[in-house]
Amino acid sequence: PTQAGINAELSTYLRSNVLAALVSFLVGSGALFVYALVLRLPWPGVQAMQAAPWWVWAGGLCGAYLVTATVTAVPVLGAATMIGVFVAGQMGTSLVLDHFGWVGYPVQPISVWRCVGIACILVGVFLIKRF
């Protein structure tokens, strides 16, 4: 929630949610670049990168969407509701990913109790928004 609030505040100065997300990623990427240099991490070769499945490169797109969505949502929903909605959405998606074993997750079928857990999260989001 702190990052979302900071980025939302930045967007008021930049007058753009997308530019605020871009600046957030640029600052974060710069910090990670310096950190990788300090740790002297070996850079992977072209062959290692070509061997990876195509979908592993989509993580950055998911991150860009998430940061932009939080910058957009936090002024409307507030921190608690925004985090609740995002957690509920991520938990629902997680059930599907687990059930089918997508993107490298071990298969764990959807069960009634797992669905009850999601329902509890949704009730929590409702209570946070309502009160």
C-alpha positions as a Python dict, from the first residue, in 0.01 Angstrom:
ca = {
    (1, 'P'): (0, 0, 0),
    (2, 'T'): (290, 239, 60),
    (3, 'Q'): (416, 201, -296),
    (4, 'A'): (65, 252, -436),
    (5, 'G'): (18, 569, -232),
    (6, 'I'): (358, 707, -331),
    (7, 'N'): (296, 633, -698),
    (8, 'A'): (-56, 779, -684),
    (9, 'E'): (84, 1097, -531),
    (10, 'L'): (354, 1107, -801),
    (11, 'S'): (82, 1078, -1065),
    (12, 'T'): (-76, 1401, -939),
    (13, 'Y'): (250, 1585, -1011),
    (14, 'L'): (312, 1412, -1344),
    (15, 'R'): (-59, 1431, -1437),
    (16, 'S'): (-48, 1074, -1566),
    (17, 'N'): (-93, 735, -1403),
    (18, 'V'): (107, 572, -1681),
    (19, 'L'): (400, 813, -1643),
    (20, 'A'): (398, 760, -1266),
    (21, 'A'): (418, 384, -1321),
    (22, 'L'): (696, 436, -1576),
    (23, 'V'): (898, 650, -1334),
    (24, 'S'): (845, 388, -1062),
    (25, 'F'): (980, 116, -1291),
    (26, 'L'): (1273, 329, -1407),
    (27, 'V'): (1378, 406, -1050),
    (28, 'G'): (1331, 43, -946),
    (29, 'S'): (1518, -87, -1252),
    (30, 'G'): (1804, 151, -1186),
    (31, 'A'): (1825, 35, -825),
    (32, 'L'): (1822, -331, -930),
    (33, 'F'): (2091, -264, -1192),
    (34, 'V'): (2320, -104, -932),
    (35, 'Y'): (2245, -386, -687),
    (36, 'A'): (2332, -650, -949),
    (37, 'L'): (2660, -468, -1018),
    (38, 'V'): (2744, -448, -648),
    (39, 'L'): (2677, -822, -610),
    (40, 'R'): (2879, -890, -926),
    (41, 'L'): (2607, -1117, -1057),
    (42, 'P'): (2702, -1294, -1378),
    (43, 'W'): (2491, -1191, -1675),
    (44, 'P'): (2319, -1479, -1856),
    (45, 'G'): (2421, -1560, -2208),
    (46, 'V'): (2198, -1531, -2512),
    (47, 'Q'): (2152, -1909, -2520),
    (48, 'A'): (2015, -1914, -2166),
    (49, 'M'): (1766, -1641, -2250),
    (50, 'Q'): (1662, -1813, -2575),
    (51, 'A'): (1607, -2141, -2388),
    (52, 'A'): (1342, -1985, -2164),
    (53, 'P'): (977, -2029, -2267),
    (54, 'W'): (818, -1721, -2425),
    (55, 'W'): (579, -1660, -2136),
    (56, 'V'): (852, -1601, -1875),
    (57, 'W'): (914, -1261, -2033),
    (58, 'A'): (556, -1153, -1952),
    (59, 'G'): (636, -1091, -1582),
    (60, 'G'): (738, -734, -1656),
    (61, 'L'): (409, -674, -1838),
    (62, 'C'): (219, -810, -1538),
    (63, 'G'): (417, -580, -1309),
    (64, 'A'): (353, -278, -1532),
    (65, 'Y'): (-19, -353, -1532),
    (66, 'L'): (-26, -401, -1155),
    (67, 'V'): (158, -78, -1075),
    (68, 'T'): (-53, 124, -1321),
    (69, 'A'): (-373, -32, -1183),
    (70, 'T'): (-279, 52, -824),
    (71, 'V'): (-196, 411, -917),
    (72, 'T'): (-540, 435, -1077),
    (73, 'A'): (-730, 253, -801),
    (74, 'V'): (-583, 393, -480),
    (75, 'P'): (-730, 747, -507),
    (76, 'V'): (-1074, 598, -574),
    (77, 'L'): (-1078, 302, -334),
    (78, 'G'): (-831, 398, -63),
    (79, 'A'): (-546, 177, 56),
    (80, 'A'): (-737, -91, 249),
    (81, 'T'): (-1006, -155, -12),
    (82, 'M'): (-755, -143, -298),
    (83, 'I'): (-530, -401, -132),
    (84, 'G'): (-832, -615, -42),
    (85, 'V'): (-961, -613, -399),
    (86, 'F'): (-617, -691, -539),
    (87, 'V'): (-559, -975, -290),
    (88, 'A'): (-902, -1120, -368),
    (89, 'G'): (-830, -1106, -741),
    (90, 'Q'): (-485, -1259, -696),
    (91, 'M'): (-623, -1536, -476),
    (92, 'G'): (-894, -1620, -730),
    (93, 'T'): (-637, -1627, -1009),
    (94, 'S'): (-409, -1837, -788),
    (95, 'L'): (-678, -2102, -752),
    (96, 'V'): (-698, -2133, -1130),
    (97, 'L'): (-318, -2138, -1171),
    (98, 'D'): (-288, -2409, -906),
    (99, 'H'): (-576, -2613, -1046),
    (100, 'F'): (-426, -2633, -1395),
    (101, 'G'): (-59, -2616, -1294),
    (102, 'W'): (3, -2318, -1520),
    (103, 'V'): (325, -2114, -1525),
    (104, 'G'): (520, -2372, -1330),
    (105, 'Y'): (292, -2418, -1026),
    (106, 'P'): (233, -2771, -895),
    (107, 'V'): (-121, -2896, -961),
    (108, 'Q'): (-351, -2848, -663),
    (109, 'P'): (-717, -2894, -755),
    (110, 'I'): (-979, -2637, -662),
    (111, 'S'): (-1173, -2759, -360),
    (112, 'V'): (-1479, -2643, -175),
    (113, 'W'): (-1265, -2525, 118),
    (114, 'R'): (-1035, -2326, -106),
    (115, 'C'): (-1341, -2157, -254),
    (116, 'V'): (-1469, -2088, 99),
    (117, 'G'): (-1135, -1916, 167),
    (118, 'I'): (-1187, -1690, -137),
    (119, 'A'): (-1542, -1617, -21),
    (120, 'C'): (-1406, -1512, 320),
    (121, 'I'): (-1164, -1274, 150),
    (122, 'L'): (-1450, -1125, -54),
    (123, 'V'): (-1658, -1080, 262),
    (124, 'G'): (-1359, -906, 419),
    (125, 'V'): (-1329, -670, 121),
    (126, 'F'): (-1700, -592, 147),
    (127, 'L'): (-1669, -516, 519),
    (128, 'I'): (-1363, -295, 464),
    (129, 'K'): (-1542, -99, 191),
    (130, 'R'): (-1873, -77, 379),
    (131, 'F'): (-1736, 31, 716),
}
